[in-house]
Amino acid sequence: MDIYQKVQRQIRDKIYACVNEGVERYPHALASYNSVLSNQDKSYLILADFFENDEQLEEGRLSQNAQNKGLIINLLGKLGIYENSYFIPPLILKDQQSALSNQFSDNMNPDLLRKISEINPYAILCFGHRALLVLSAIFKDSLALPLNENLQLEPIKLSEGKFAQLYYLSSIKDLTSFPNWRKQVWQVLLPLSSSAEK
């Protein structure tokens, strides 16, 4: 076997490996994850870079057009919490310039606090720094803002006697661009899988 054939074989093996990894990570059969539950039945709140004006959400769940939908479904589905998750955009952006700004006061979703109260989640998953900043602004100074992502933070108090476990995770876009971070996110969220089975 000459060097040319060896290179061809290496390329072929690499392509097959990527295809197999993609099939495992982005399953085509989504039927088992598509049941719609009422807000009261959902106990996991997902805050991420989903914006209302991008039409990425439909009544608290991902739309068919949502970017990176396969990655989210695969992660939450394997944890067994996708069907009990409620998606809501932390920001409602009016234009592209707003998306680049770190000034959130004019762009915060006015329904976010009301939805948190209605859903009364067991856990809140913040994918990305901006999602955590918005949550911090709503709950004022009760949240510590760490520098590093992919952490389980202290629970936040939702109401008298009711707390929600808080997770600060890499943004969905970062998880798409840097697959090595997905393992960290999986390890942080793995305890949720056991609580979902109870």
mmCIF file of the C-alpha atoms, coordinates in Angstrom:
data_MODEL
# 
_entry.id   MODEL 
# 
loop_
_atom_site.group_PDB 
_atom_site.id 
_atom_site.type_symbol 
_atom_site.label_atom_id 
_atom_site.label_alt_id 
_atom_site.label_comp_id 
_atom_site.label_asym_id 
_atom_site.label_entity_id 
_atom_site.label_seq_id 
_atom_site.pdbx_PDB_ins_code 
_atom_site.Cartn_x 
_atom_site.Cartn_y 
_atom_site.Cartn_z 
_atom_site.occupancy 
_atom_site.B_iso_or_equiv 
_atom_site.pdbx_formal_charge 
_atom_site.auth_seq_id 
_atom_site.auth_comp_id 
_atom_site.auth_asym_id 
_atom_site.auth_atom_id 
_atom_site.pdbx_PDB_model_num 
ATOM 1   C CA . MET A 1 1   ? 0.000   0.000  0.000  1.00 0.00 ? 1   MET A CA 1 
ATOM 2   C CA . ASP A 1 2   ? 1.548   3.299  -1.081 1.00 0.00 ? 2   ASP A CA 1 
ATOM 3   C CA . ILE A 1 3   ? 1.367   6.621  0.750  1.00 0.00 ? 3   ILE A CA 1 
ATOM 4   C CA . TYR A 1 4   ? -1.498  7.805  -1.471 1.00 0.00 ? 4   TYR A CA 1 
ATOM 5   C CA . GLN A 1 5   ? -3.660  4.808  -0.527 1.00 0.00 ? 5   GLN A CA 1 
ATOM 6   C CA . LYS A 1 6   ? -2.838  5.288  3.154  1.00 0.00 ? 6   LYS A CA 1 
ATOM 7   C CA . VAL A 1 7   ? -3.948  8.907  3.005  1.00 0.00 ? 7   VAL A CA 1 
ATOM 8   C CA . GLN A 1 8   ? -7.150  7.905  1.202  1.00 0.00 ? 8   GLN A CA 1 
ATOM 9   C CA . ARG A 1 9   ? -7.920  5.310  3.874  1.00 0.00 ? 9   ARG A CA 1 
ATOM 10  C CA . GLN A 1 10  ? -7.260  7.810  6.664  1.00 0.00 ? 10  GLN A CA 1 
ATOM 11  C CA . ILE A 1 11  ? -9.583  10.334 5.037  1.00 0.00 ? 11  ILE A CA 1 
ATOM 12  C CA . ARG A 1 12  ? -12.287 7.693  4.560  1.00 0.00 ? 12  ARG A CA 1 
ATOM 13  C CA . ASP A 1 13  ? -12.015 6.543  8.195  1.00 0.00 ? 13  ASP A CA 1 
ATOM 14  C CA . LYS A 1 14  ? -12.189 10.134 9.386  1.00 0.00 ? 14  LYS A CA 1 
ATOM 15  C CA . ILE A 1 15  ? -15.306 10.815 7.331  1.00 0.00 ? 15  ILE A CA 1 
ATOM 16  C CA . TYR A 1 16  ? -17.027 7.651  8.613  1.00 0.00 ? 16  TYR A CA 1 
ATOM 17  C CA . ALA A 1 17  ? -16.137 8.589  12.185 1.00 0.00 ? 17  ALA A CA 1 
ATOM 18  C CA . CYS A 1 18  ? -17.623 12.063 11.737 1.00 0.00 ? 18  CYS A CA 1 
ATOM 19  C CA . VAL A 1 19  ? -20.774 10.662 10.138 1.00 0.00 ? 19  VAL A CA 1 
ATOM 20  C CA . ASN A 1 20  ? -21.286 8.155  12.948 1.00 0.00 ? 20  ASN A CA 1 
ATOM 21  C CA . GLU A 1 21  ? -20.687 10.827 15.569 1.00 0.00 ? 21  GLU A CA 1 
ATOM 22  C CA . GLY A 1 22  ? -23.172 13.128 13.858 1.00 0.00 ? 22  GLY A CA 1 
ATOM 23  C CA . VAL A 1 23  ? -25.861 10.440 13.693 1.00 0.00 ? 23  VAL A CA 1 
ATOM 24  C CA . GLU A 1 24  ? -25.438 9.756  17.387 1.00 0.00 ? 24  GLU A CA 1 
ATOM 25  C CA . ARG A 1 25  ? -25.447 13.432 18.337 1.00 0.00 ? 25  ARG A CA 1 
ATOM 26  C CA . TYR A 1 26  ? -28.199 14.609 15.975 1.00 0.00 ? 26  TYR A CA 1 
ATOM 27  C CA . PRO A 1 27  ? -30.804 11.833 15.909 1.00 0.00 ? 27  PRO A CA 1 
ATOM 28  C CA . HIS A 1 28  ? -33.246 11.894 12.995 1.00 0.00 ? 28  HIS A CA 1 
ATOM 29  C CA . ALA A 1 29  ? -36.065 10.214 14.916 1.00 0.00 ? 29  ALA A CA 1 
ATOM 30  C CA . LEU A 1 30  ? -37.415 13.030 17.074 1.00 0.00 ? 30  LEU A CA 1 
ATOM 31  C CA . ALA A 1 31  ? -40.929 11.675 17.572 1.00 0.00 ? 31  ALA A CA 1 
ATOM 32  C CA . SER A 1 32  ? -40.279 10.501 21.118 1.00 0.00 ? 32  SER A CA 1 
ATOM 33  C CA . TYR A 1 33  ? -39.258 14.042 22.128 1.00 0.00 ? 33  TYR A CA 1 
ATOM 34  C CA . ASN A 1 34  ? -42.093 15.940 20.456 1.00 0.00 ? 34  ASN A CA 1 
ATOM 35  C CA . SER A 1 35  ? -44.969 15.561 22.905 1.00 0.00 ? 35  SER A CA 1 
ATOM 36  C CA . VAL A 1 36  ? -46.317 18.907 24.071 1.00 0.00 ? 36  VAL A CA 1 
ATOM 37  C CA . LEU A 1 37  ? -46.909 19.443 27.776 1.00 0.00 ? 37  LEU A CA 1 
ATOM 38  C CA . SER A 1 38  ? -48.627 22.314 29.503 1.00 0.00 ? 38  SER A CA 1 
ATOM 39  C CA . ASN A 1 39  ? -46.483 24.922 31.244 1.00 0.00 ? 39  ASN A CA 1 
ATOM 40  C CA . GLN A 1 40  ? -47.390 23.539 34.655 1.00 0.00 ? 40  GLN A CA 1 
ATOM 41  C CA . ASP A 1 41  ? -45.928 20.137 33.744 1.00 0.00 ? 41  ASP A CA 1 
ATOM 42  C CA . LYS A 1 42  ? -42.543 21.539 32.767 1.00 0.00 ? 42  LYS A CA 1 
ATOM 43  C CA . SER A 1 43  ? -39.967 21.694 35.514 1.00 0.00 ? 43  SER A CA 1 
ATOM 44  C CA . TYR A 1 44  ? -36.810 22.706 33.630 1.00 0.00 ? 44  TYR A CA 1 
ATOM 45  C CA . LEU A 1 45  ? -36.422 26.249 32.338 1.00 0.00 ? 45  LEU A CA 1 
ATOM 46  C CA . ILE A 1 46  ? -34.010 26.716 29.424 1.00 0.00 ? 46  ILE A CA 1 
ATOM 47  C CA . LEU A 1 47  ? -32.528 30.177 28.836 1.00 0.00 ? 47  LEU A CA 1 
ATOM 48  C CA . ALA A 1 48  ? -30.272 30.459 25.811 1.00 0.00 ? 48  ALA A CA 1 
ATOM 49  C CA . ASP A 1 49  ? -29.581 32.450 22.669 1.00 0.00 ? 49  ASP A CA 1 
ATOM 50  C CA . PHE A 1 50  ? -33.082 31.860 21.345 1.00 0.00 ? 50  PHE A CA 1 
ATOM 51  C CA . PHE A 1 51  ? -34.636 35.155 20.315 1.00 0.00 ? 51  PHE A CA 1 
ATOM 52  C CA . GLU A 1 52  ? -38.323 35.730 19.846 1.00 0.00 ? 52  GLU A CA 1 
ATOM 53  C CA . ASN A 1 53  ? -37.845 37.662 16.619 1.00 0.00 ? 53  ASN A CA 1 
ATOM 54  C CA . ASP A 1 54  ? -35.887 34.728 15.161 1.00 0.00 ? 54  ASP A CA 1 
ATOM 55  C CA . GLU A 1 55  ? -39.012 32.544 15.459 1.00 0.00 ? 55  GLU A CA 1 
ATOM 56  C CA . GLN A 1 56  ? -36.924 29.890 17.179 1.00 0.00 ? 56  GLN A CA 1 
ATOM 57  C CA . LEU A 1 57  ? -39.584 29.133 19.798 1.00 0.00 ? 57  LEU A CA 1 
ATOM 58  C CA . GLU A 1 58  ? -43.160 27.909 19.605 1.00 0.00 ? 58  GLU A CA 1 
ATOM 59  C CA . GLU A 1 59  ? -45.109 28.038 22.869 1.00 0.00 ? 59  GLU A CA 1 
ATOM 60  C CA . GLY A 1 60  ? -42.103 27.295 25.046 1.00 0.00 ? 60  GLY A CA 1 
ATOM 61  C CA . ARG A 1 61  ? -40.525 24.639 22.828 1.00 0.00 ? 61  ARG A CA 1 
ATOM 62  C CA . LEU A 1 62  ? -38.061 24.680 19.969 1.00 0.00 ? 62  LEU A CA 1 
ATOM 63  C CA . SER A 1 63  ? -39.508 25.283 16.534 1.00 0.00 ? 63  SER A CA 1 
ATOM 64  C CA . GLN A 1 64  ? -38.686 23.129 13.529 1.00 0.00 ? 64  GLN A CA 1 
ATOM 65  C CA . ASN A 1 65  ? -36.490 25.989 12.242 1.00 0.00 ? 65  ASN A CA 1 
ATOM 66  C CA . ALA A 1 66  ? -34.414 26.449 15.386 1.00 0.00 ? 66  ALA A CA 1 
ATOM 67  C CA . GLN A 1 67  ? -30.685 26.439 14.779 1.00 0.00 ? 67  GLN A CA 1 
ATOM 68  C CA . ASN A 1 68  ? -28.719 23.679 16.495 1.00 0.00 ? 68  ASN A CA 1 
ATOM 69  C CA . LYS A 1 69  ? -31.980 21.984 17.480 1.00 0.00 ? 69  LYS A CA 1 
ATOM 70  C CA . GLY A 1 70  ? -30.419 18.542 17.134 1.00 0.00 ? 70  GLY A CA 1 
ATOM 71  C CA . LEU A 1 71  ? -27.714 19.342 19.663 1.00 0.00 ? 71  LEU A CA 1 
ATOM 72  C CA . ILE A 1 72  ? -30.199 20.575 22.281 1.00 0.00 ? 72  ILE A CA 1 
ATOM 73  C CA . ILE A 1 73  ? -32.619 17.702 21.752 1.00 0.00 ? 73  ILE A CA 1 
ATOM 74  C CA . ASN A 1 74  ? -29.799 15.190 21.933 1.00 0.00 ? 74  ASN A CA 1 
ATOM 75  C CA . LEU A 1 75  ? -28.425 16.624 25.183 1.00 0.00 ? 75  LEU A CA 1 
ATOM 76  C CA . LEU A 1 76  ? -31.713 17.120 27.022 1.00 0.00 ? 76  LEU A CA 1 
ATOM 77  C CA . GLY A 1 77  ? -33.212 13.969 25.546 1.00 0.00 ? 77  GLY A CA 1 
ATOM 78  C CA . LYS A 1 78  ? -30.396 11.779 26.814 1.00 0.00 ? 78  LYS A CA 1 
ATOM 79  C CA . LEU A 1 79  ? -30.807 13.362 30.241 1.00 0.00 ? 79  LEU A CA 1 
ATOM 80  C CA . GLY A 1 80  ? -34.517 12.516 30.070 1.00 0.00 ? 80  GLY A CA 1 
ATOM 81  C CA . ILE A 1 81  ? -35.637 16.112 30.639 1.00 0.00 ? 81  ILE A CA 1 
ATOM 82  C CA . TYR A 1 82  ? -36.444 17.416 27.152 1.00 0.00 ? 82  TYR A CA 1 
ATOM 83  C CA . GLU A 1 83  ? -40.170 16.788 27.411 1.00 0.00 ? 83  GLU A CA 1 
ATOM 84  C CA . ASN A 1 84  ? -40.254 18.563 30.771 1.00 0.00 ? 84  ASN A CA 1 
ATOM 85  C CA . SER A 1 85  ? -38.319 21.603 29.549 1.00 0.00 ? 85  SER A CA 1 
ATOM 86  C CA . TYR A 1 86  ? -39.713 25.036 28.785 1.00 0.00 ? 86  TYR A CA 1 
ATOM 87  C CA . PHE A 1 87  ? -37.739 27.285 26.437 1.00 0.00 ? 87  PHE A CA 1 
ATOM 88  C CA . ILE A 1 88  ? -37.981 31.046 26.770 1.00 0.00 ? 88  ILE A CA 1 
ATOM 89  C CA . PRO A 1 89  ? -35.776 33.800 25.312 1.00 0.00 ? 89  PRO A CA 1 
ATOM 90  C CA . PRO A 1 90  ? -34.104 35.943 27.993 1.00 0.00 ? 90  PRO A CA 1 
ATOM 91  C CA . LEU A 1 91  ? -33.844 38.776 25.455 1.00 0.00 ? 91  LEU A CA 1 
ATOM 92  C CA . ILE A 1 92  ? -36.189 40.160 22.844 1.00 0.00 ? 92  ILE A CA 1 
ATOM 93  C CA . LEU A 1 93  ? -33.918 41.884 20.358 1.00 0.00 ? 93  LEU A CA 1 
ATOM 94  C CA . LYS A 1 94  ? -35.230 44.664 18.179 1.00 0.00 ? 94  LYS A CA 1 
ATOM 95  C CA . ASP A 1 95  ? -32.351 44.763 15.716 1.00 0.00 ? 95  ASP A CA 1 
ATOM 96  C CA . GLN A 1 96  ? -28.924 43.320 14.971 1.00 0.00 ? 96  GLN A CA 1 
ATOM 97  C CA . GLN A 1 97  ? -27.164 46.125 16.864 1.00 0.00 ? 97  GLN A CA 1 
ATOM 98  C CA . SER A 1 98  ? -29.034 45.089 20.023 1.00 0.00 ? 98  SER A CA 1 
ATOM 99  C CA . ALA A 1 99  ? -27.668 41.567 19.621 1.00 0.00 ? 99  ALA A CA 1 
ATOM 100 C CA . LEU A 1 100 ? -24.116 42.869 19.822 1.00 0.00 ? 100 LEU A CA 1 
ATOM 101 C CA . SER A 1 101 ? -24.734 45.068 22.840 1.00 0.00 ? 101 SER A CA 1 
ATOM 102 C CA . ASN A 1 102 ? -24.239 44.106 26.481 1.00 0.00 ? 102 ASN A CA 1 
ATOM 103 C CA . GLN A 1 103 ? -26.829 46.690 27.560 1.00 0.00 ? 103 GLN A CA 1 
ATOM 104 C CA . PHE A 1 104 ? -29.810 44.507 28.409 1.00 0.00 ? 104 PHE A CA 1 
ATOM 105 C CA . SER A 1 105 ? -32.171 46.954 30.102 1.00 0.00 ? 105 SER A CA 1 
ATOM 106 C CA . ASP A 1 106 ? -34.147 47.726 26.927 1.00 0.00 ? 106 ASP A CA 1 
ATOM 107 C CA . ASN A 1 107 ? -34.070 44.180 25.576 1.00 0.00 ? 107 ASN A CA 1 
ATOM 108 C CA . MET A 1 108 ? -34.953 41.965 28.537 1.00 0.00 ? 108 MET A CA 1 
ATOM 109 C CA . ASN A 1 109 ? -37.961 39.749 28.003 1.00 0.00 ? 109 ASN A CA 1 
ATOM 110 C CA . PRO A 1 110 ? -40.711 41.384 30.106 1.00 0.00 ? 110 PRO A CA 1 
ATOM 111 C CA . ASP A 1 111 ? -42.474 38.025 30.528 1.00 0.00 ? 111 ASP A CA 1 
ATOM 112 C CA . LEU A 1 112 ? -39.457 36.178 31.917 1.00 0.00 ? 112 LEU A CA 1 
ATOM 113 C CA . LEU A 1 113 ? -40.106 36.708 35.634 1.00 0.00 ? 113 LEU A CA 1 
ATOM 114 C CA . ARG A 1 114 ? -43.806 35.901 35.221 1.00 0.00 ? 114 ARG A CA 1 
ATOM 115 C CA . LYS A 1 115 ? -42.964 32.695 33.344 1.00 0.00 ? 115 LYS A CA 1 
ATOM 116 C CA . ILE A 1 116 ? -40.462 31.651 35.997 1.00 0.00 ? 116 ILE A CA 1 
ATOM 117 C CA . SER A 1 117 ? -43.162 32.099 38.636 1.00 0.00 ? 117 SER A CA 1 
ATOM 118 C CA . GLU A 1 118 ? -45.717 30.144 36.589 1.00 0.00 ? 118 GLU A CA 1 
ATOM 119 C CA . ILE A 1 119 ? -43.399 27.268 35.717 1.00 0.00 ? 119 ILE A CA 1 
ATOM 120 C CA . ASN A 1 120 ? -41.806 27.124 39.169 1.00 0.00 ? 120 ASN A CA 1 
ATOM 121 C CA . PRO A 1 121 ? -38.885 25.124 37.735 1.00 0.00 ? 121 PRO A CA 1 
ATOM 122 C CA . TYR A 1 122 ? -36.837 22.523 39.514 1.00 0.00 ? 122 TYR A CA 1 
ATOM 123 C CA . ALA A 1 123 ? -33.773 23.793 37.646 1.00 0.00 ? 123 ALA A CA 1 
ATOM 124 C CA . ILE A 1 124 ? -32.816 26.693 35.375 1.00 0.00 ? 124 ILE A CA 1 
ATOM 125 C CA . LEU A 1 125 ? -30.255 26.067 32.643 1.00 0.00 ? 125 LEU A CA 1 
ATOM 126 C CA . CYS A 1 126 ? -28.494 29.231 31.429 1.00 0.00 ? 126 CYS A CA 1 
ATOM 127 C CA . PHE A 1 127 ? -26.703 28.551 28.163 1.00 0.00 ? 127 PHE A CA 1 
ATOM 128 C CA . GLY A 1 128 ? -24.353 31.509 27.720 1.00 0.00 ? 128 GLY A CA 1 
ATOM 129 C CA . HIS A 1 129 ? -23.208 34.573 29.625 1.00 0.00 ? 129 HIS A CA 1 
ATOM 130 C CA . ARG A 1 130 ? -26.007 36.857 28.486 1.00 0.00 ? 130 ARG A CA 1 
ATOM 131 C CA . ALA A 1 131 ? -28.676 34.459 29.728 1.00 0.00 ? 131 ALA A CA 1 
ATOM 132 C CA . LEU A 1 132 ? -27.072 34.443 33.180 1.00 0.00 ? 132 LEU A CA 1 
ATOM 133 C CA . LEU A 1 133 ? -26.726 38.246 33.171 1.00 0.00 ? 133 LEU A CA 1 
ATOM 134 C CA . VAL A 1 134 ? -30.425 38.672 32.413 1.00 0.00 ? 134 VAL A CA 1 
ATOM 135 C CA . LEU A 1 135 ? -31.348 36.265 35.206 1.00 0.00 ? 135 LEU A CA 1 
ATOM 136 C CA . SER A 1 136 ? -29.027 38.145 37.543 1.00 0.00 ? 136 SER A CA 1 
ATOM 137 C CA . ALA A 1 137 ? -30.703 41.442 36.642 1.00 0.00 ? 137 ALA A CA 1 
ATOM 138 C CA . ILE A 1 138 ? -34.128 40.001 37.433 1.00 0.00 ? 138 ILE A CA 1 
ATOM 139 C CA . PHE A 1 139 ? -33.090 38.559 40.770 1.00 0.00 ? 139 PHE A CA 1 
ATOM 140 C CA . LYS A 1 140 ? -30.886 41.584 41.537 1.00 0.00 ? 140 LYS A CA 1 
ATOM 141 C CA . ASP A 1 141 ? -27.806 40.759 43.598 1.00 0.00 ? 141 ASP A CA 1 
ATOM 142 C CA . SER A 1 142 ? -28.784 37.228 44.607 1.00 0.00 ? 142 SER A CA 1 
ATOM 143 C CA . LEU A 1 143 ? -26.627 35.576 41.907 1.00 0.00 ? 143 LEU A CA 1 
ATOM 144 C CA . ALA A 1 144 ? -22.865 35.252 41.952 1.00 0.00 ? 144 ALA A CA 1 
ATOM 145 C CA . LEU A 1 145 ? -21.497 35.659 38.420 1.00 0.00 ? 145 LEU A CA 1 
ATOM 146 C CA . PRO A 1 146 ? -18.564 33.283 37.927 1.00 0.00 ? 146 PRO A CA 1 
ATOM 147 C CA . LEU A 1 147 ? -15.904 33.770 35.272 1.00 0.00 ? 147 LEU A CA 1 
ATOM 148 C CA . ASN A 1 148 ? -15.921 30.139 34.170 1.00 0.00 ? 148 ASN A CA 1 
ATOM 149 C CA . GLU A 1 149 ? -18.808 28.378 32.460 1.00 0.00 ? 149 GLU A CA 1 
ATOM 150 C CA . ASN A 1 150 ? -20.121 24.831 32.839 1.00 0.00 ? 150 ASN A CA 1 
ATOM 151 C CA . LEU A 1 151 ? -20.807 25.045 36.552 1.00 0.00 ? 151 LEU A CA 1 
ATOM 152 C CA . GLN A 1 152 ? -23.598 24.187 38.943 1.00 0.00 ? 152 GLN A CA 1 
ATOM 153 C CA . LEU A 1 153 ? -24.255 27.377 40.905 1.00 0.00 ? 153 LEU A CA 1 
ATOM 154 C CA . GLU A 1 154 ? -26.038 27.975 44.179 1.00 0.00 ? 154 GLU A CA 1 
ATOM 155 C CA . PRO A 1 155 ? -29.830 27.526 44.032 1.00 0.00 ? 155 PRO A CA 1 
ATOM 156 C CA . ILE A 1 156 ? -31.821 30.713 43.611 1.00 0.00 ? 156 ILE A CA 1 
ATOM 157 C CA . LYS A 1 157 ? -34.867 31.542 45.696 1.00 0.00 ? 157 LYS A CA 1 
ATOM 158 C CA . LEU A 1 158 ? -38.005 31.753 43.580 1.00 0.00 ? 158 LEU A CA 1 
ATOM 159 C CA . SER A 1 159 ? -40.507 32.197 46.392 1.00 0.00 ? 159 SER A CA 1 
ATOM 160 C CA . GLU A 1 160 ? -40.904 31.396 50.062 1.00 0.00 ? 160 GLU A CA 1 
ATOM 161 C CA . GLY A 1 161 ? -39.598 27.882 50.542 1.00 0.00 ? 161 GLY A CA 1 
ATOM 162 C CA . LYS A 1 162 ? -39.083 27.297 46.805 1.00 0.00 ? 162 LYS A CA 1 
ATOM 163 C CA . PHE A 1 163 ? -35.636 27.199 45.193 1.00 0.00 ? 163 PHE A CA 1 
ATOM 164 C CA . ALA A 1 164 ? -34.419 26.341 41.695 1.00 0.00 ? 164 ALA A CA 1 
ATOM 165 C CA . GLN A 1 165 ? -31.057 24.745 41.009 1.00 0.00 ? 165 GLN A CA 1 
ATOM 166 C CA . LEU A 1 166 ? -29.052 26.974 38.674 1.00 0.00 ? 166 LEU A CA 1 
ATOM 167 C CA . TYR A 1 167 ? -26.625 25.850 35.959 1.00 0.00 ? 167 TYR A CA 1 
ATOM 168 C CA . TYR A 1 168 ? -24.290 28.142 34.031 1.00 0.00 ? 168 TYR A CA 1 
ATOM 169 C CA . LEU A 1 169 ? -23.312 26.502 30.746 1.00 0.00 ? 169 LEU A CA 1 
ATOM 170 C CA . SER A 1 170 ? -21.528 27.304 27.507 1.00 0.00 ? 170 SER A CA 1 
ATOM 171 C CA . SER A 1 171 ? -23.649 29.015 24.877 1.00 0.00 ? 171 SER A CA 1 
ATOM 172 C CA . ILE A 1 172 ? -25.265 26.811 22.260 1.00 0.00 ? 172 ILE A CA 1 
ATOM 173 C CA . LYS A 1 173 ? -23.149 28.456 19.569 1.00 0.00 ? 173 LYS A CA 1 
ATOM 174 C CA . ASP A 1 174 ? -19.981 27.669 21.517 1.00 0.00 ? 174 ASP A CA 1 
ATOM 175 C CA . LEU A 1 175 ? -21.049 24.063 21.977 1.00 0.00 ? 175 LEU A CA 1 
ATOM 176 C CA . THR A 1 176 ? -21.506 23.827 18.233 1.00 0.00 ? 176 THR A CA 1 
ATOM 177 C CA . SER A 1 177 ? -18.096 25.341 17.499 1.00 0.00 ? 177 SER A CA 1 
ATOM 178 C CA . PHE A 1 178 ? -16.141 23.611 20.274 1.00 0.00 ? 178 PHE A CA 1 
ATOM 179 C CA . PRO A 1 179 ? -17.340 20.003 20.720 1.00 0.00 ? 179 PRO A CA 1 
ATOM 180 C CA . ASN A 1 180 ? -14.863 19.364 23.540 1.00 0.00 ? 180 ASN A CA 1 
ATOM 181 C CA . TRP A 1 181 ? -17.001 21.559 25.814 1.00 0.00 ? 181 TRP A CA 1 
ATOM 182 C CA . ARG A 1 182 ? -20.007 19.277 25.342 1.00 0.00 ? 182 ARG A CA 1 
ATOM 183 C CA . LYS A 1 183 ? -18.409 16.711 27.630 1.00 0.00 ? 183 LYS A CA 1 
ATOM 184 C CA . GLN A 1 184 ? -18.139 19.335 30.370 1.00 0.00 ? 184 GLN A CA 1 
ATOM 185 C CA . VAL A 1 185 ? -21.796 20.305 29.961 1.00 0.00 ? 185 VAL A CA 1 
ATOM 186 C CA . TRP A 1 186 ? -22.813 16.637 30.053 1.00 0.00 ? 186 TRP A CA 1 
ATOM 187 C CA . GLN A 1 187 ? -20.849 16.036 33.251 1.00 0.00 ? 187 GLN A CA 1 
ATOM 188 C CA . VAL A 1 188 ? -22.376 19.115 34.930 1.00 0.00 ? 188 VAL A CA 1 
ATOM 189 C CA . LEU A 1 189 ? -25.952 18.197 33.970 1.00 0.00 ? 189 LEU A CA 1 
ATOM 190 C CA . LEU A 1 190 ? -25.694 14.451 34.546 1.00 0.00 ? 190 LEU A CA 1 
ATOM 191 C CA . PRO A 1 191 ? -27.193 14.644 38.076 1.00 0.00 ? 191 PRO A CA 1 
ATOM 192 C CA . LEU A 1 192 ? -30.420 15.911 36.483 1.00 0.00 ? 192 LEU A CA 1 
ATOM 193 C CA . SER A 1 193 ? -30.908 12.556 34.779 1.00 0.00 ? 193 SER A CA 1 
ATOM 194 C CA . SER A 1 194 ? -31.299 10.755 38.093 1.00 0.00 ? 194 SER A CA 1 
ATOM 195 C CA . SER A 1 195 ? -33.705 13.362 39.433 1.00 0.00 ? 195 SER A CA 1 
ATOM 196 C CA . ALA A 1 196 ? -35.767 13.085 36.253 1.00 0.00 ? 196 ALA A CA 1 
ATOM 197 C CA . GLU A 1 197 ? -36.289 9.370  36.859 1.00 0.00 ? 197 GLU A CA 1 
ATOM 198 C CA . LYS A 1 198 ? -37.715 9.848  40.333 1.00 0.00 ? 198 LYS A CA 1 
# 
